[in-house]
Amino acid sequence: MRLTAAVVIALTPLLLLAACATPSQRIAIALTDRGVPQPQARCMGDRLGDRLSLAQLQRLDQISRLNGGRLNRMSIAQIASALSDPRDPGLVAEVLRAGLGCLI
């Protein structure tokens, strides 16, 4: 049990810092963790953070939990495919639009 308490104490500042991150920053971090180059991830985070609804942001947050939370490299197309939901086709369109817009 001591190890668990030590881990919790060590991670608390990081968790508090993560809680302060804006949606744009969290999107950029998740995309970078998935292999999107940092400048493109920041650009996409800014665009998506401004354009998406709260429900869409929550759906996008699921990307960090794909594949059991492992940080596998994914292309923009793979991310869009994982997020596709017939109830909200606009989310995939926004991810693709942001991805393509930030490539140029």
C-alpha positions in Angstrom: 0.0 0.0 0.0 2.9 2.4 0.6 3.9 2.2 -3.0 0.4 3.1 -4.1 0.3 6.1 -1.8 3.7 7.2 -3.0 2.6 7.0 -6.6 -0.5 9.0 -5.9 1.5 11.7 -4.1 4.0 11.9 -6.9 1.3 12.1 -9.6 -0.9 14.6 -7.8 0.9 17.8 -9.2 0.8 16.4 -12.7 -2.9 15.6 -12.4 -3.6 19.1 -11.1 -1.6 20.6 -13.9 -3.5 18.5 -16.5 -6.8 19.6 -15.0 -5.8 23.2 -15.7 -5.0 22.5 -19.4 -7.4 24.1 -21.9 -9.3 21.8 -24.3 -6.9 23.0 -27.1 -3.9 22.0 -25.0 -5.4 18.6 -24.1 -6.2 17.9 -27.7 -2.6 18.8 -28.8 -1.1 16.6 -26.1 -3.3 13.6 -27.1 -2.5 14.1 -30.8 1.2 14.4 -30.1 1.1 11.2 -27.9 -0.5 9.5 -30.9 2.3 10.5 -33.2 1.0 13.7 -34.8 4.0 16.1 -35.2 3.9 18.7 -32.4 3.4 21.8 -34.6 0.5 20.1 -36.4 -1.0 18.9 -33.1 -0.8 22.4 -31.6 -2.5 23.8 -34.7 -5.2 21.2 -34.7 -5.7 21.6 -31.0 -6.3 25.3 -31.4 -8.7 24.8 -34.3 -10.7 22.0 -32.7 -10.8 23.6 -29.3 -12.5 26.6 -30.8 -14.9 24.7 -33.2 -16.1 21.7 -31.2 -19.0 21.4 -28.8 -18.6 20.1 -25.3 -20.0 16.7 -26.4 -17.6 16.6 -29.3 -14.7 17.5 -27.1 -15.6 14.6 -24.8 -15.8 12.3 -27.7 -12.4 13.5 -28.9 -11.0 12.8 -25.5 -11.7 9.1 -26.0 -8.7 9.1 -28.4 -6.4 9.0 -25.4 -8.0 5.8 -24.2 -7.9 3.9 -27.5 -6.0 0.6 -27.5 -6.1 0.4 -23.8 -4.4 3.8 -23.4 -1.2 2.7 -25.1 0.5 5.5 -27.0 0.4 3.9 -30.5 1.3 6.1 -33.5 -1.8 6.9 -35.5 -2.3 8.9 -38.7 -4.9 11.6 -38.9 -7.1 9.2 -41.0 -6.8 6.5 -38.3 -7.8 9.0 -35.6 -10.8 10.2 -37.7 -11.8 6.5 -38.3 -11.7 5.8 -34.5 -13.8 8.8 -33.8 -16.4 8.2 -36.5 -19.9 8.1 -35.1 -22.9 8.0 -37.4 -24.7 10.2 -34.9 -22.1 13.0 -35.3 -20.4 13.0 -38.7 -19.4 16.6 -38.1 -16.8 15.5 -35.6 -14.8 13.5 -38.2 -15.2 16.3 -40.7 -13.8 18.9 -38.3 -10.8 16.6 -37.4 -10.0 16.0 -41.0 -10.5 19.7 -41.9 -8.2 20.7 -39.0 -5.6 18.0 -39.9 -5.5 19.1 -43.6 -5.6 22.8 -42.8 -2.6 22.4 -40.4 -0.6 20.4 -43.0 -0.6 23.3 -45.3 
